[in-house]
Amino acid sequence: MTMEPSQDSTAPILGRDLEPLDVFVGPHLDSDLAVIIDQIDQETGDFDEHKCLLGFRSTSEAQDAYLANYDPGWKCGPLVGTSIDEFREWASNPAFRMAPASGDMHKRGRVLGKPDHIPAFTLAVDLDGTLLHEEPNGASCGVLGAPLPDAREVMDRVRALGVRIIVFTVRGDKDVVAKHLQQFDIPFHFINENPDQPADSSSKIIAHVYWDNRAVGWPGLRPALADLEQRVSRQIPGLDQHLADGVDIGDRDQPS
């Protein structure tokens, strides 16, 4: 069967069928999104094996690329969207590769298609005026401002709390935004996309908390961080002690 796009084997990592794990490679090699499909037996509906997709901008794009290789009516199976780092952790664990990814990810809050299964905490943060100095006519001219004084330190703290960071912006070129944030070491996970968001949901990003300097009563980054820490601490028992011990909670739900 000819795979569209190309399908690479990542030997010596073996899948459930004890063959090299199947990976579809798309055109966007700089994307941080990894999609794992629990392929099912088309007759019984039981879990068969994993199909992994890298190099795609969205889960819908990855799903379309996967389905393009099969006859019309082919049933996809559950999808899981995660970061490249999390995908590496998952792929390095033989126990995870033998079981449905959606089973493990369900426990960790990463199954796609159900809004109550988004990660434990997701922050949507505005770009211009919230993380960066707002340049006059910057959006229309393509000019990005320098980071606000506390932006890097605050966002480092957010990441350490284990919060998924989604930057939302009216700017259309996500690559330019990503490179600008990376230049100043400001952490983020996605731009204008929550990969766990149902395809048939609103175009507005699903998140637990929104940070936007144009919001009524916006207190600034430091007070907003203090509020976020209180919200997250109610979700993670012993958070204060973990942080006091120097534990990075950002990796708390990774496979061990």
C-alpha positions as CSV (number, residue, x, y, z in Angstrom):
1,M,0.0,0.0,0.0
2,T,1.3,3.4,-0.9
3,M,1.2,5.8,2.1
4,E,0.3,9.4,1.6
5,P,2.2,11.2,3.1
6,S,5.2,8.9,3.6
7,Q,5.2,6.3,6.4
8,D,8.5,5.8,8.2
9,S,9.5,3.0,10.5
10,T,11.2,4.0,13.7
11,A,13.1,0.8,14.3
12,P,14.1,-0.5,16.8
13,I,11.0,0.8,18.6
14,L,8.3,-1.9,18.2
15,G,4.6,-1.6,18.2
16,R,1.9,-3.9,19.5
17,D,2.2,-6.1,16.4
18,L,6.0,-6.5,17.2
19,E,6.8,-4.7,14.0
20,P,8.5,-1.3,13.9
21,L,6.2,1.4,15.1
22,D,4.3,3.0,12.2
23,V,4.8,6.8,11.8
24,F,3.2,9.0,9.2
25,V,5.4,12.0,8.5
26,G,3.7,15.2,7.3
27,P,5.1,18.3,5.7
28,H,5.4,20.5,8.8
29,L,8.5,19.1,10.5
30,D,8.7,22.1,12.9
31,S,5.3,21.3,14.4
32,D,5.3,20.3,18.1
33,L,2.1,18.3,17.7
34,A,2.2,14.5,17.7
35,V,-1.0,12.4,17.1
36,I,-1.4,8.8,18.2
37,I,-4.3,6.8,16.7
38,D,-5.6,3.7,18.3
39,Q,-6.3,1.9,15.1
40,I,-9.2,-0.6,15.5
41,D,-10.2,-3.8,13.9
42,Q,-12.7,-2.8,11.3
43,E,-15.0,-5.8,12.0
44,T,-14.8,-6.1,15.8
45,G,-14.0,-2.5,16.8
46,D,-11.2,-3.8,19.1
47,F,-7.9,-2.1,19.4
48,D,-5.5,-3.3,16.8
49,E,-2.3,-1.2,16.8
50,H,-1.0,2.4,16.9
51,K,-0.6,4.7,14.0
52,C,1.5,7.8,14.8
53,L,1.5,11.1,12.9
54,L,4.2,13.8,13.1
55,G,4.6,16.9,11.1
56,F,1.0,18.1,11.0
57,R,-0.4,21.4,12.2
58,S,-3.6,20.1,13.7
59,T,-5.3,16.8,14.7
60,S,-7.8,17.2,11.9
61,E,-5.1,17.6,9.3
62,A,-3.4,14.5,10.8
63,Q,-6.6,12.5,10.7
64,D,-7.3,13.4,7.1
65,A,-3.8,12.3,6.1
66,Y,-4.3,9.0,7.9
67,L,-7.7,8.3,6.4
68,A,-6.4,9.2,2.9
69,N,-4.6,5.9,2.9
70,Y,-7.7,3.8,3.4
71,D,-10.9,3.0,1.6
72,P,-13.9,5.3,2.1
73,G,-15.8,4.3,5.3
74,W,-12.6,3.3,7.1
75,K,-13.1,3.8,10.9
76,C,-10.3,5.8,12.5
77,G,-10.4,4.9,16.2
78,P,-9.6,7.2,19.1
79,L,-7.1,10.0,18.6
80,V,-4.7,11.4,21.1
81,G,-2.9,14.7,20.6
82,T,0.3,15.5,22.6
83,S,3.6,17.2,22.3
84,I,6.7,15.8,20.7
85,D,8.4,15.5,24.1
86,E,5.4,13.6,25.5
87,F,5.3,11.4,22.4
88,R,9.0,10.5,23.0
89,E,8.2,9.5,26.6
90,W,5.2,7.5,25.4
91,A,7.1,5.7,22.6
92,S,10.0,4.8,24.9
93,N,7.7,2.9,27.3
94,P,7.0,-0.7,26.0
95,A,4.0,-1.0,28.3
96,F,2.3,2.0,26.7
97,R,3.0,0.8,23.2
98,M,1.2,-2.5,23.9
99,A,-2.1,-0.8,25.2
100,P,-4.5,1.8,23.7
101,A,-2.9,5.2,24.0
102,S,-6.4,6.6,24.7
103,G,-6.6,4.5,27.8
104,D,-3.5,6.0,29.3
105,M,-4.2,9.5,28.0
106,H,-7.7,9.3,29.4
107,K,-6.3,9.0,32.8
108,R,-4.0,11.9,32.1
109,G,-6.7,14.0,30.6
110,R,-5.6,14.1,26.9
111,V,-8.2,12.1,25.0
112,L,-9.6,14.1,22.0
113,G,-13.2,14.6,21.2
114,K,-14.6,15.1,24.7
115,P,-14.4,18.6,26.2
116,D,-14.3,17.3,29.8
117,H,-11.1,15.4,29.0
118,I,-8.9,18.4,28.2
119,P,-5.7,18.5,30.3
120,A,-5.9,19.2,34.1
121,F,-5.4,22.9,33.4
122,T,-5.1,24.9,30.2
123,L,-4.2,28.6,30.0
124,A,-5.0,30.7,26.9
125,V,-2.8,33.8,27.0
126,D,-3.0,36.8,24.6
127,L,0.2,37.9,22.8
128,D,0.3,41.6,22.1
129,G,-0.1,43.7,25.3
130,T,-0.2,40.7,27.6
131,L,3.2,38.9,26.9
132,L,4.7,41.5,24.5
133,H,4.8,45.3,24.4
134,E,2.0,46.3,22.1
135,E,3.5,48.1,19.1
136,P,1.4,50.7,17.3
137,N,-0.1,49.0,14.2
138,G,2.1,46.1,15.0
139,A,-0.4,43.4,13.9
140,S,-1.0,45.1,10.5
141,C,2.7,45.8,9.9
142,G,4.0,42.5,11.1
143,V,6.0,44.0,14.0
144,L,6.3,42.1,17.2
145,G,7.2,43.9,20.4
146,A,9.7,43.0,23.0
147,P,8.6,40.9,26.0
148,L,7.0,42.6,29.0
149,P,9.4,42.7,32.0
150,D,7.9,39.7,33.8
151,A,6.8,37.7,30.8
152,R,9.5,35.1,30.7
153,E,9.7,34.5,34.5
154,V,5.9,34.3,34.8
155,M,5.5,31.9,31.9
156,D,8.4,29.7,33.2
157,R,6.4,29.5,36.5
158,V,3.2,28.6,34.6
159,R,5.0,25.8,32.7
160,A,6.5,24.5,36.0
161,L,2.9,24.3,37.4
162,G,2.1,21.8,34.6
163,V,-0.3,24.1,32.9
164,R,-0.7,23.8,29.1
165,I,0.1,27.2,27.6
166,I,-1.8,28.2,24.4
167,V,-0.9,31.6,22.9
168,F,-3.9,33.2,21.1
169,T,-3.4,36.0,18.7
170,V,-4.9,37.7,15.7
171,R,-1.6,37.3,13.9
172,G,-1.8,34.7,11.2
173,D,1.8,33.6,10.8
174,K,2.2,31.1,13.7
175,D,5.8,30.4,12.7
176,V,6.8,34.0,13.1
177,V,5.2,34.2,16.5
178,A,6.8,30.9,17.6
179,K,10.3,32.0,16.6
180,H,9.8,35.4,18.3
181,L,8.8,33.7,21.6
182,Q,11.6,31.1,21.3
183,Q,14.1,34.0,20.7
184,F,13.2,35.3,24.2
185,D,12.9,31.8,25.8
186,I,9.2,32.4,26.6
187,P,7.6,28.9,26.9
188,F,4.4,27.9,25.2
189,H,2.9,24.7,23.9
190,F,0.6,25.7,21.0
191,I,-0.5,28.8,19.1
192,N,-4.1,29.4,18.3
193,E,-4.9,25.7,18.8
194,N,-5.9,23.3,21.5
195,P,-5.1,19.9,20.1
196,D,-7.6,18.3,22.5
197,Q,-10.4,20.4,21.3
198,P,-13.3,18.6,19.6
199,A,-13.4,19.3,15.9
200,D,-17.1,20.3,16.0
201,S,-16.7,22.7,18.9
202,S,-16.6,26.5,18.8
203,S,-13.6,28.2,17.1
204,K,-12.8,29.8,20.4
205,I,-10.0,28.0,22.2
206,I,-11.2,25.8,25.1
207,A,-9.2,26.7,28.2
208,H,-9.8,27.0,31.9
209,V,-8.3,30.4,32.3
210,Y,-7.8,33.3,29.8
211,W,-5.2,36.1,30.2
212,D,-5.9,39.2,28.1
213,N,-4.8,42.7,28.9
214,R,-8.0,44.0,27.2
215,A,-10.2,42.1,29.6
216,V,-12.1,44.0,32.2
217,G,-10.1,44.1,35.4
218,W,-6.9,42.7,34.0
219,P,-4.5,42.8,36.9
220,G,-1.2,42.2,35.1
221,L,1.0,39.1,34.9
222,R,2.1,38.9,38.5
223,P,-1.4,39.0,40.1
224,A,-2.7,36.8,37.4
225,L,0.0,34.2,38.2
226,A,-0.9,34.3,41.9
227,D,-4.5,33.6,41.0
228,L,-3.5,30.8,38.7
229,E,-1.3,29.2,41.4
230,Q,-4.3,29.1,43.7
231,R,-6.5,27.6,41.1
232,V,-4.0,24.9,40.2
233,S,-3.2,24.1,43.8
234,R,-6.8,23.0,44.3
235,Q,-6.2,20.5,41.5
236,I,-2.9,19.1,42.6
237,P,-2.6,17.9,46.3
238,G,0.7,19.0,47.9
239,L,1.6,21.5,45.1
240,D,3.2,23.9,47.5
241,Q,5.4,21.3,49.0
242,H,6.4,20.0,45.5
243,L,7.5,23.5,44.5
244,A,9.3,24.1,47.8
245,D,11.2,20.8,47.1
246,G,12.2,22.1,43.7
247,V,10.1,19.5,41.8
248,D,9.0,20.6,38.3
249,I,5.3,19.9,38.2
250,G,5.3,20.4,34.5
251,D,6.2,16.8,34.0
252,R,4.0,15.4,36.7
253,D,1.8,13.3,34.4
254,Q,4.5,11.9,32.2
255,P,4.9,8.1,32.0
256,S,7.6,6.8,34.3
